[in-house]
């Protein structure tokens, strides 16, 4: 999880730097410059962009954490009987979706045989997170603390921390992504103190989440 922590720290520093710059811009909005621009539009758009940065940090951190979970299990070369029931269910769903999405019977039978070999202990767990989500998406652009709790429970990871700010970030991010509101409209309703609080709560939440996943891996809770 060292790389996950390092990247999370980078995202935290990037976000806080942009917040500091927008704050400076607000306090010095009459500063003369040769560049023509609408200072209000710039400030509000940058505030909205901070929402995108926060959501990106949430999705990236969860994705990279789950990638590490898969890597760790693969490194241990565990067979079906070695795994906890939650991981077994994930694999069963993965193979089930793979069979359904096969273009023909031959393709489906290939997955049937792979599942049979795995259940019979002939092969070890060898599915990366990227392979998994091609057939069995864990989430899709709608991450808040409730959804994160649900996703982690599928792996047997208990993390019940609540963070209302994540829902606000998710909702505003979706409005921007779907064109419901402009960057200026979203940013207009955000103050610097609000953004500071959102960033602090978001990164605090993510740091605790990474720590919980790290404990899950260290204690090998993915085992039966």
PEFEN-V334093 format. One record per residue. N is the residue number from 1. SS is DSSP state (~ for helix, > for strand, _ for the rest). OMEGA is omega in whole degrees, -180 to 180 (* if undefined). D_LAST is the distance of its C-alpha to the last C-alpha in Angstrom with 2 decimals. Layout:
N_SS_OMEGA_D_LAST, N_SS_OMEGA_D_LAST
This chain:
1___-177_21.99, 2_~_-180_25.41, 3_~_178_26.98, 4_~_179_25.75, 5_~_-179_27.36, 6_~_-179_30.47, 7_~_177_30.97, 8_~_178_30.46, 9_~_178_33.14, 10_~_-180_35.45, 11_~_178_35.14, 12_~_-180_35.82, 13_~_179_38.91, 14_~_-178_40.15, 15_~_-179_39.94, 16_~_178_41.61, 17_~_180_44.29, 18_~_177_45.19, 19_~_179_45.36, 20_~_-179_47.70, 21_~_179_49.82, 22_~_177_50.22, 23_~_178_51.18, 24_~_-179_53.76, 25_~_178_55.04, 26_~_-177_55.54, 27_~_-177_57.46, 28___-173_59.60, 29___178_60.08, 30___-179_63.81, 31___-178_63.31, 32___179_65.73, 33___178_64.42, 34___-179_65.94, 35___178_63.07, 36___178_63.71, 37___176_60.77, 38___-173_60.06, 39_~_180_58.43, 40_~_179_57.02, 41_~_180_55.37, 42_~_-178_53.93, 43_~_-177_52.51, 44_~_179_51.00, 45_~_178_49.52, 46_~_176_47.94, 47_~_178_46.45, 48_~_179_44.89, 49_~_177_43.59, 50_~_175_41.73, 51_~_178_39.81, 52_~_179_38.78, 53_~_180_37.75, 54_~_179_35.56, 55_~_179_33.85, 56_~_178_33.39, 57_~_179_31.75, 58_~_-176_29.27, 59_~_-179_28.34, 60_~_-178_28.37, 61_~_178_26.18, 62_~_-179_23.44, 63_~_-178_23.70, 64_~_177_23.66, 65_~_180_20.69, 66_~_174_18.60, 67_~_179_20.12, 68_~_177_18.87, 69_~_180_15.24, 70_~_179_15.60, 71_~_-178_17.53, 72_~_-180_15.06, 73_~_178_12.21, 74_~_180_15.05, 75_~_-178_16.27, 76_~_179_13.19, 77___-178_13.72, 78___177_10.21, 79___-174_10.34, 80_~_-177_9.19, 81_~_-179_7.10, 82_~_-170_5.28, 83_>_177_4.58, 84___-175_3.91, 85_~_-179_6.92, 86_~_178_9.37, 87_~_177_9.30, 88_~_179_9.62, 89_~_178_12.49, 90_~_-179_14.06, 91_~_179_14.32, 92_~_178_15.72, 93_~_179_18.24, 94_~_-179_19.11, 95_~_178_20.01, 96_~_178_21.75, 97_~_180_23.88, 98_~_178_24.59, 99_~_-179_25.98, 100_~_-175_28.05, 101_~_179_29.52, 102___-176_30.50, 103___180_34.29, 104___-178_34.58, 105_~_-180_33.01, 106_~_179_32.66, 107_~_179_30.59, 108_~_-179_28.34, 109_~_178_27.88, 110_~_178_26.73, 111_~_176_23.66, 112_~_-179_23.20, 113_~_178_23.19, 114_~_179_20.81, 115_~_179_18.25, 116_~_179_18.98, 117_~_-179_18.56, 118_~_-180_15.16, 119_~_-179_13.89, 120___177_15.69, 121___-179_14.05, 122___-180_17.43, 123___179_16.63, 124___176_14.23, 125___-175_13.37, 126___-178_16.90, 127___178_17.83, 128___179_19.52, 129_~_179_19.92, 130_~_176_23.56, 131_~_-178_22.82, 132_~_-173_20.49, 133_~_173_23.17, 134_~_180_25.87, 135_~_-173_24.49, 136___-179_22.40, 137___-179_24.10, 138___179_22.13, 139___-178_25.43, 140___173_29.10, 141___-178_31.51, 142___-177_30.79, 143___166_28.59, 144___-175_29.14, 145_~_179_26.98, 146_~_-179_26.09, 147_~_179_24.97, 148_~_177_22.99, 149_~_-180_21.06, 150_~_-179_20.35, 151_~_-177_19.26, 152_~_179_16.87, 153_~_179_15.27, 154___178_14.38, 155___-176_11.99, 156___179_10.72, 157___-179_13.49, 158___178_15.76, 159___-174_19.33, 160___-179_22.09, 161___178_25.06, 162___178_28.16, 163___-177_30.82, 164_~_-180_33.74, 165_~_-179_35.26, 166_~_177_32.65, 167_~_177_33.89, 168_~_179_37.45, 169_~_180_36.61, 170_~_-178_34.84, 171_~_179_37.79, 172_~_179_40.42, 173_~_-180_38.65, 174_~_177_38.59, 175_~_178_42.27, 176_~_-177_43.11, 177_~_-177_41.07, 178___177_42.62, 179___180_46.08, 180___178_46.41, 181___177_47.70, 182___177_49.26, 183_~_-179_48.19, 184_~_-180_51.28, 185_~_179_50.51, 186_~_-177_46.99, 187_~_-178_48.18, 188_~_-177_51.17, 189___-177_49.03, 190___176_47.15, 191___178_48.56, 192_~_177_47.67, 193_~_177_46.34, 194_~_-179_44.08, 195_~_178_42.74, 196_~_179_42.20, 197_~_179_40.24, 198_~_-180_38.16, 199_~_-179_37.37, 200_~_-178_36.55, 201_~_-180_34.23, 202_~_-177_32.53, 203_~_174_31.84, 204_~_178_30.84, 205_~_-178_28.26, 206_~_178_26.97, 207_~_177_26.90, 208_~_179_24.77, 209_~_180_22.40, 210_~_179_22.11, 211_~_179_21.55, 212_~_179_18.68, 213_~_177_16.99, 214_~_177_17.84, 215_~_178_16.14, 216_~_-180_12.92, 217_~_-179_13.24, 218_~_-179_14.63, 219___177_11.94, 220___-180_9.22, 221___175_7.65, 222___177_6.68, 223_>_178_3.79, 224___*_0.00
